Amino acid sequence: MNSRLLLSAAAIALSATAAQAQDCTFEADIADFTQEQIDALYDCVRDELPAAYGAGDDAVAAVYREWQAAATGPAAPGFHGGRFLNTFVNEVGHAEYIRYEGDDEAFEMPVGTVIAKESYTLRDGAPRIGPLFIMTRVATDQSPETDGWVYSAVQPNGNPMGIQQSFCHDCHGGFSFSDSLGYPAFDVRLGQ
Ligand code: HEC
């Protein structure tokens, strides 16, 4: 290959990358998204999410991306306001979390477990970041009304989001065979 050909090959490769980086508009309805579209959308927001949540001084927002993921990646939206979700669990609880225990009334996550769930959706075809949802496991008798979980959330501008413990737990408490955990969709669980 002569040097001119090499140069134009490089130019084509470069413009392909640029086009990909910019291509963050999506025509399809999110309910019809293929896994490929789900992954492409996540690529668009992958770096923006921790930057957005980390803009304030929330301690979890600052570190959750150093934790291990709780799934292979986001799944098609379901609960949590039709948003795409991607969850990370700290070292204390990750191994227990990814057992995805769903059939044991006595199952308890280790005290000190912190779980952070990113959320985002599409608005007018473009990605739109939603809150970071957080659950922290304390001793059950420290927070008996929510079975030992403390709920919090961070807005996409990094500020804390005002939430009611009962709002979150009215739903999560229903998952009584998994210590109040809802778990990601089956098709994105690790090791499935
Ligand atoms: C209507 C039911 C419902 C409500 C209300 C709700 N959640 Fe969830 N939540 C779920 C479900 C279902 C999942 C699992 C979905 C997934 O990960 O794909 C989940 C997952 C989570 C997770 C990941 C851990 C897990 O359960 O696997 C966190 C963290 C979380 N929610 C935080 C919150 C917070 C904070 C609130 C209140 C602001 C809240 N949730 C309100 C249903 C709910």
py3Dmol code that shows the C-alpha trace and the ligand (Angstrom):
import py3Dmol

protein = """\
ATOM      1  CA  MET A   1       0.000   0.000   0.000  1.00  0.00           C
ATOM      2  CA  ASN A   2       1.422   3.381  -0.870  1.00  0.00           C
ATOM      3  CA  SER A   3       1.412   6.174   1.639  1.00  0.00           C
ATOM      4  CA  ARG A   4      -1.521   7.975   0.023  1.00  0.00           C
ATOM      5  CA  LEU A   5      -3.700   4.913   0.327  1.00  0.00           C
ATOM      6  CA  LEU A   6      -2.591   4.451   3.898  1.00  0.00           C
ATOM      7  CA  LEU A   7      -3.530   8.025   4.687  1.00  0.00           C
ATOM      8  CA  SER A   8      -6.994   7.761   3.220  1.00  0.00           C
ATOM      9  CA  ALA A   9      -7.550   4.459   5.039  1.00  0.00           C
ATOM     10  CA  ALA A  10      -6.644   6.233   8.262  1.00  0.00           C
ATOM     11  CA  ALA A  11      -8.992   9.097   7.386  1.00  0.00           C
ATOM     12  CA  ILE A  12     -11.851   6.685   6.780  1.00  0.00           C
ATOM     13  CA  ALA A  13     -11.163   4.896  10.066  1.00  0.00           C
ATOM     14  CA  LEU A  14     -11.104   8.228  11.878  1.00  0.00           C
ATOM     15  CA  SER A  15     -14.346   9.493  10.398  1.00  0.00           C
ATOM     16  CA  ALA A  16     -16.013   6.154  11.167  1.00  0.00           C
ATOM     17  CA  THR A  17     -15.080   6.563  14.826  1.00  0.00           C
ATOM     18  CA  ALA A  18     -16.312  10.140  14.860  1.00  0.00           C
ATOM     19  CA  ALA A  19     -19.599   9.146  13.242  1.00  0.00           C
ATOM     20  CA  GLN A  20     -20.069   6.410  15.810  1.00  0.00           C
ATOM     21  CA  ALA A  21     -19.316   8.720  18.704  1.00  0.00           C
ATOM     22  CA  GLN A  22     -21.873  11.236  17.468  1.00  0.00           C
ATOM     23  CA  ASP A  23     -24.543   8.739  16.579  1.00  0.00           C
ATOM     24  CA  CYS A  24     -26.459   8.963  19.819  1.00  0.00           C
ATOM     25  CA  THR A  25     -29.915   9.521  18.446  1.00  0.00           C
ATOM     26  CA  PHE A  26     -32.285   6.567  18.336  1.00  0.00           C
ATOM     27  CA  GLU A  27     -35.389   6.240  16.212  1.00  0.00           C
ATOM     28  CA  ALA A  28     -36.884   3.098  17.727  1.00  0.00           C
ATOM     29  CA  ASP A  29     -39.347   3.009  20.580  1.00  0.00           C
ATOM     30  CA  ILE A  30     -37.437   1.847  23.679  1.00  0.00           C
ATOM     31  CA  ALA A  31     -39.928  -0.960  24.179  1.00  0.00           C
ATOM     32  CA  ASP A  32     -38.743  -2.389  20.827  1.00  0.00           C
ATOM     33  CA  PHE A  33     -35.005  -1.970  21.437  1.00  0.00           C
ATOM     34  CA  THR A  34     -32.783  -4.878  20.414  1.00  0.00           C
ATOM     35  CA  GLN A  35     -29.857  -5.833  22.667  1.00  0.00           C
ATOM     36  CA  GLU A  36     -27.594  -4.142  20.109  1.00  0.00           C
ATOM     37  CA  GLN A  37     -29.477  -0.855  20.480  1.00  0.00           C
ATOM     38  CA  ILE A  38     -29.458  -1.219  24.264  1.00  0.00           C
ATOM     39  CA  ASP A  39     -25.674  -1.635  24.174  1.00  0.00           C
ATOM     40  CA  ALA A  40     -25.184   1.263  21.734  1.00  0.00           C
ATOM     41  CA  LEU A  41     -27.222   3.549  23.953  1.00  0.00           C
ATOM     42  CA  TYR A  42     -25.197   2.526  26.990  1.00  0.00           C
ATOM     43  CA  ASP A  43     -22.009   3.383  25.083  1.00  0.00           C
ATOM     44  CA  CYS A  44     -23.443   6.884  24.647  1.00  0.00           C
ATOM     45  CA  VAL A  45     -23.995   7.425  28.370  1.00  0.00           C
ATOM     46  CA  ARG A  46     -21.309   5.189  29.897  1.00  0.00           C
ATOM     47  CA  ASP A  47     -18.991   8.073  30.800  1.00  0.00           C
ATOM     48  CA  GLU A  48     -21.674  10.698  31.309  1.00  0.00           C
ATOM     49  CA  LEU A  49     -23.451   8.793  34.080  1.00  0.00           C
ATOM     50  CA  PRO A  50     -20.695   8.766  36.741  1.00  0.00           C
ATOM     51  CA  ALA A  51     -19.705  12.310  35.745  1.00  0.00           C
ATOM     52  CA  ALA A  52     -23.274  13.542  36.257  1.00  0.00           C
ATOM     53  CA  TYR A  53     -23.912  11.770  39.565  1.00  0.00           C
ATOM     54  CA  GLY A  54     -20.434  12.665  40.798  1.00  0.00           C
ATOM     55  CA  ALA A  55     -20.946  16.407  40.239  1.00  0.00           C
ATOM     56  CA  GLY A  56     -22.141  16.798  43.832  1.00  0.00           C
ATOM     57  CA  ASP A  57     -20.631  15.332  46.969  1.00  0.00           C
ATOM     58  CA  ASP A  58     -22.464  12.032  47.280  1.00  0.00           C
ATOM     59  CA  ALA A  59     -20.019   9.442  48.614  1.00  0.00           C
ATOM     60  CA  VAL A  60     -21.535   6.539  46.657  1.00  0.00           C
ATOM     61  CA  ALA A  61     -21.711   8.479  43.385  1.00  0.00           C
ATOM     62  CA  ALA A  62     -17.992   9.144  43.703  1.00  0.00           C
ATOM     63  CA  VAL A  63     -16.966   5.486  43.909  1.00  0.00           C
ATOM     64  CA  TYR A  64     -19.638   3.144  42.567  1.00  0.00           C
ATOM     65  CA  ARG A  65     -17.970   2.677  39.183  1.00  0.00           C
ATOM     66  CA  GLU A  66     -15.005   1.073  40.921  1.00  0.00           C
ATOM     67  CA  TRP A  67     -17.365  -1.691  42.068  1.00  0.00           C
ATOM     68  CA  GLN A  68     -18.277  -4.803  40.126  1.00  0.00           C
ATOM     69  CA  ALA A  69     -21.315  -4.849  37.898  1.00  0.00           C
ATOM     70  CA  ALA A  70     -24.343  -6.866  39.003  1.00  0.00           C
ATOM     71  CA  ALA A  71     -25.261  -7.890  35.444  1.00  0.00           C
ATOM     72  CA  THR A  72     -23.763  -8.138  31.973  1.00  0.00           C
ATOM     73  CA  GLY A  73     -25.216  -4.693  31.261  1.00  0.00           C
ATOM     74  CA  PRO A  74     -28.525  -2.871  31.052  1.00  0.00           C
ATOM     75  CA  ALA A  75     -31.641  -4.775  30.003  1.00  0.00           C
ATOM     76  CA  ALA A  76     -34.793  -3.543  28.305  1.00  0.00           C
ATOM     77  CA  PRO A  77     -36.668  -1.145  30.586  1.00  0.00           C
ATOM     78  CA  GLY A  78     -39.232  -2.433  33.008  1.00  0.00           C
ATOM     79  CA  PHE A  79     -39.626  -1.095  36.530  1.00  0.00           C
ATOM     80  CA  HIS A  80     -38.172   2.180  37.799  1.00  0.00           C
ATOM     81  CA  GLY A  81     -40.149   4.404  35.477  1.00  0.00           C
ATOM     82  CA  GLY A  82     -39.432   2.636  32.205  1.00  0.00           C
ATOM     83  CA  ARG A  83     -35.766   3.499  32.442  1.00  0.00           C
ATOM     84  CA  PHE A  84     -32.757   1.502  31.431  1.00  0.00           C
ATOM     85  CA  LEU A  85     -30.957   0.283  34.534  1.00  0.00           C
ATOM     86  CA  ASN A  86     -27.444  -0.863  35.312  1.00  0.00           C
ATOM     87  CA  THR A  87     -26.421  -1.933  38.788  1.00  0.00           C
ATOM     88  CA  PHE A  88     -23.128  -2.084  40.674  1.00  0.00           C
ATOM     89  CA  VAL A  89     -22.494  -3.662  44.086  1.00  0.00           C
ATOM     90  CA  ASN A  90     -19.665  -2.932  46.492  1.00  0.00           C
ATOM     91  CA  GLU A  91     -17.161  -5.556  47.572  1.00  0.00           C
ATOM     92  CA  VAL A  92     -19.040  -6.387  50.772  1.00  0.00           C
ATOM     93  CA  GLY A  93     -22.093  -7.650  48.921  1.00  0.00           C
ATOM     94  CA  HIS A  94     -21.187  -8.462  45.332  1.00  0.00           C
ATOM     95  CA  ALA A  95     -20.692 -12.237  45.667  1.00  0.00           C
ATOM     96  CA  GLU A  96     -23.934 -12.637  47.588  1.00  0.00           C
ATOM     97  CA  TYR A  97     -25.847 -10.389  45.202  1.00  0.00           C
ATOM     98  CA  ILE A  98     -24.931 -12.349  42.095  1.00  0.00           C
ATOM     99  CA  ARG A  99     -26.281 -15.562  43.606  1.00  0.00           C
ATOM    100  CA  TYR A 100     -29.617 -13.877  42.766  1.00  0.00           C
ATOM    101  CA  GLU A 101     -31.231 -15.739  45.652  1.00  0.00           C
ATOM    102  CA  GLY A 102     -34.949 -15.649  45.123  1.00  0.00           C
ATOM    103  CA  ASP A 103     -36.370 -18.413  47.206  1.00  0.00           C
ATOM    104  CA  ASP A 104     -35.211 -18.031  50.801  1.00  0.00           C
ATOM    105  CA  GLU A 105     -37.183 -16.021  53.308  1.00  0.00           C
ATOM    106  CA  ALA A 106     -34.170 -16.140  55.690  1.00  0.00           C
ATOM    107  CA  PHE A 107     -31.634 -14.870  53.114  1.00  0.00           C
ATOM    108  CA  GLU A 108     -29.840 -11.702  54.222  1.00  0.00           C
ATOM    109  CA  MET A 109     -27.295  -9.583  52.404  1.00  0.00           C
ATOM    110  CA  PRO A 110     -24.194  -8.736  54.473  1.00  0.00           C
ATOM    111  CA  VAL A 111     -24.393  -5.568  56.579  1.00  0.00           C
ATOM    112  CA  GLY A 112     -22.333  -2.920  54.768  1.00  0.00           C
ATOM    113  CA  THR A 113     -23.561  -3.909  51.301  1.00  0.00           C
ATOM    114  CA  VAL A 114     -24.132  -0.878  49.092  1.00  0.00           C
ATOM    115  CA  ILE A 115     -25.899  -1.182  45.748  1.00  0.00           C
ATOM    116  CA  ALA A 116     -26.023   1.598  43.164  1.00  0.00           C
ATOM    117  CA  LYS A 117     -28.269   1.532  40.145  1.00  0.00           C
ATOM    118  CA  GLU A 118     -27.797   3.891  37.212  1.00  0.00           C
ATOM    119  CA  SER A 119     -30.876   4.878  35.240  1.00  0.00           C
ATOM    120  CA  TYR A 120     -31.453   6.645  31.962  1.00  0.00           C
ATOM    121  CA  THR A 121     -33.998   6.804  29.208  1.00  0.00           C
ATOM    122  CA  LEU A 122     -34.582   8.377  25.814  1.00  0.00           C
ATOM    123  CA  ARG A 123     -36.232  11.723  25.262  1.00  0.00           C
ATOM    124  CA  ASP A 124     -36.914  12.830  21.705  1.00  0.00           C
ATOM    125  CA  GLY A 125     -34.575  10.076  20.575  1.00  0.00           C
ATOM    126  CA  ALA A 126     -31.624  11.280  22.671  1.00  0.00           C
ATOM    127  CA  PRO A 127     -30.264   9.821  25.918  1.00  0.00           C
ATOM    128  CA  ARG A 128     -31.526  11.405  29.102  1.00  0.00           C
ATOM    129  CA  ILE A 129     -29.964  10.567  32.451  1.00  0.00           C
ATOM    130  CA  GLY A 130     -32.207   9.598  35.373  1.00  0.00           C
ATOM    131  CA  PRO A 131     -31.380   9.254  39.076  1.00  0.00           C
ATOM    132  CA  LEU A 132     -28.785   6.990  40.666  1.00  0.00           C
ATOM    133  CA  PHE A 133     -30.749   4.719  43.023  1.00  0.00           C
ATOM    134  CA  ILE A 134     -28.935   3.475  46.119  1.00  0.00           C
ATOM    135  CA  MET A 135     -29.650   0.802  48.738  1.00  0.00           C
ATOM    136  CA  THR A 136     -27.440   0.365  51.806  1.00  0.00           C
ATOM    137  CA  ARG A 137     -27.767  -2.661  54.114  1.00  0.00           C
ATOM    138  CA  VAL A 138     -27.585  -1.843  57.822  1.00  0.00           C
ATOM    139  CA  ALA A 139     -28.424  -4.179  60.706  1.00  0.00           C
ATOM    140  CA  THR A 140     -32.095  -5.137  60.515  1.00  0.00           C
ATOM    141  CA  ASP A 141     -32.814  -3.697  63.981  1.00  0.00           C
ATOM    142  CA  GLN A 142     -31.298  -0.362  62.915  1.00  0.00           C
ATOM    143  CA  SER A 143     -33.942   0.116  60.291  1.00  0.00           C
ATOM    144  CA  PRO A 144     -36.670  -2.394  61.105  1.00  0.00           C
ATOM    145  CA  GLU A 145     -39.400  -0.705  59.081  1.00  0.00           C
ATOM    146  CA  THR A 146     -37.478  -1.261  55.878  1.00  0.00           C
ATOM    147  CA  ASP A 147     -36.043  -4.666  56.820  1.00  0.00           C
ATOM    148  CA  GLY A 148     -32.540  -3.261  57.266  1.00  0.00           C
ATOM    149  CA  TRP A 149     -32.282  -1.265  54.051  1.00  0.00           C
ATOM    150  CA  VAL A 150     -31.685   2.472  53.748  1.00  0.00           C
ATOM    151  CA  TYR A 151     -32.750   3.946  50.413  1.00  0.00           C
ATOM    152  CA  SER A 152     -31.354   7.054  48.793  1.00  0.00           C
ATOM    153  CA  ALA A 153     -30.991   8.580  45.352  1.00  0.00           C
ATOM    154  CA  VAL A 154     -28.845  11.135  43.555  1.00  0.00           C
ATOM    155  CA  GLN A 155     -30.206  13.452  40.886  1.00  0.00           C
ATOM    156  CA  PRO A 156     -28.522  13.694  37.494  1.00  0.00           C
ATOM    157  CA  ASN A 157     -26.976  16.992  38.623  1.00  0.00           C
ATOM    158  CA  GLY A 158     -25.246  15.320  41.561  1.00  0.00           C
ATOM    159  CA  ASN A 159     -27.600  16.682  44.237  1.00  0.00           C
ATOM    160  CA  PRO A 160     -29.373  14.380  46.658  1.00  0.00           C
ATOM    161  CA  MET A 161     -32.909  13.463  45.650  1.00  0.00           C
ATOM    162  CA  GLY A 162     -35.649  13.711  48.276  1.00  0.00           C
ATOM    163  CA  ILE A 163     -37.207  10.282  48.640  1.00  0.00           C
ATOM    164  CA  GLN A 164     -39.419   8.509  51.131  1.00  0.00           C
ATOM    165  CA  GLN A 165     -38.140   5.256  52.600  1.00  0.00           C
ATOM    166  CA  SER A 166     -41.671   3.881  52.523  1.00  0.00           C
ATOM    167  CA  PHE A 167     -42.114   4.688  48.816  1.00  0.00           C
ATOM    168  CA  CYS A 168     -39.112   2.559  47.889  1.00  0.00           C
ATOM    169  CA  HIS A 169     -39.731  -0.177  50.420  1.00  0.00           C
ATOM    170  CA  ASP A 170     -43.438  -0.573  49.708  1.00  0.00           C
ATOM    171  CA  CYS A 171     -42.255  -2.165  46.488  1.00  0.00           C
ATOM    172  CA  HIS A 172     -38.876  -3.668  47.483  1.00  0.00           C
ATOM    173  CA  GLY A 173     -40.324  -5.194  50.660  1.00  0.00           C
ATOM    174  CA  GLY A 174     -42.417  -7.407  48.392  1.00  0.00           C
ATOM    175  CA  PHE A 175     -39.254  -9.271  47.403  1.00  0.00           C
ATOM    176  CA  SER A 176     -39.286 -11.109  50.720  1.00  0.00           C
ATOM    177  CA  PHE A 177     -37.505 -14.198  49.389  1.00  0.00           C
ATOM    178  CA  SER A 178     -34.429 -12.212  48.326  1.00  0.00           C
ATOM    179  CA  ASP A 179     -33.885  -9.780  51.226  1.00  0.00           C
ATOM    180  CA  SER A 180     -35.880  -7.069  49.396  1.00  0.00           C
ATOM    181  CA  LEU A 181     -33.853  -7.253  46.183  1.00  0.00           C
ATOM    182  CA  GLY A 182     -35.510  -7.065  42.766  1.00  0.00           C
ATOM    183  CA  TYR A 183     -32.495  -8.197  40.698  1.00  0.00           C
ATOM    184  CA  PRO A 184     -31.820  -7.491  37.019  1.00  0.00           C
ATOM    185  CA  ALA A 185     -33.759  -9.216  34.240  1.00  0.00           C
ATOM    186  CA  PHE A 186     -32.813 -12.883  33.746  1.00  0.00           C
ATOM    187  CA  ASP A 187     -31.201 -12.364  30.344  1.00  0.00           C
ATOM    188  CA  VAL A 188     -28.568  -9.979  31.714  1.00  0.00           C
ATOM    189  CA  ARG A 189     -27.720 -11.864  34.920  1.00  0.00           C
ATOM    190  CA  LEU A 190     -24.095 -12.913  35.230  1.00  0.00           C
ATOM    191  CA  GLY A 191     -23.281 -16.559  34.588  1.00  0.00           C
ATOM    192  CA  GLN A 192     -26.650 -17.409  33.044  1.00  0.00           C
TER     193      GLN A 192
END
"""
ligand_1 = """\
43
HEC
C -42.588 -0.319 41.784
C -41.535 -1.060 42.446
C -40.260 -0.351 42.850
C -40.109 0.852 43.504
C -41.173 1.807 43.976
C -38.680 1.036 43.674
N -37.995 -0.019 43.145
Fe -35.994 -0.264 43.162
N -36.184 -1.975 42.057
C -37.384 -2.537 41.645
C -37.098 -3.678 40.809
C -38.136 -4.580 40.135
C -35.702 -3.787 40.736
C -34.886 -4.768 39.898
C -34.896 -4.208 38.486
C -33.617 -4.342 37.720
O -32.541 -4.212 38.294
O -33.708 -4.523 36.515
C -35.171 -2.722 41.559
C -33.830 -2.541 41.787
C -33.303 -1.570 42.627
C -31.913 -1.489 43.022
C -30.854 -2.540 42.700
C -30.908 -3.640 43.775
C -31.964 -4.709 43.505
O -33.072 -4.620 44.088
O -31.683 -5.629 42.733
C -31.760 -0.371 43.780
C -30.478 0.128 44.397
C -33.075 0.245 43.887
N -33.985 -0.517 43.175
C -33.337 1.387 44.595
C -34.601 1.945 44.740
C -34.867 3.191 45.432
C -33.821 4.067 46.101
C -36.217 3.404 45.339
C -37.014 4.577 45.872
C -36.641 5.864 45.378
C -36.782 2.281 44.595
N -35.779 1.427 44.248
C -38.130 2.128 44.301
C -38.631 -2.090 41.978
C -38.914 -0.892 42.628
"""
view = py3Dmol.view(width=600, height=400)
view.addModel(protein, "pdb")
view.setStyle({"model": 0}, {"cartoon": {"style": "trace"}})
view.addModel(ligand_1, "xyz")
view.setStyle({"model": 1}, {"stick": {}})
view.zoomTo()
view.show()
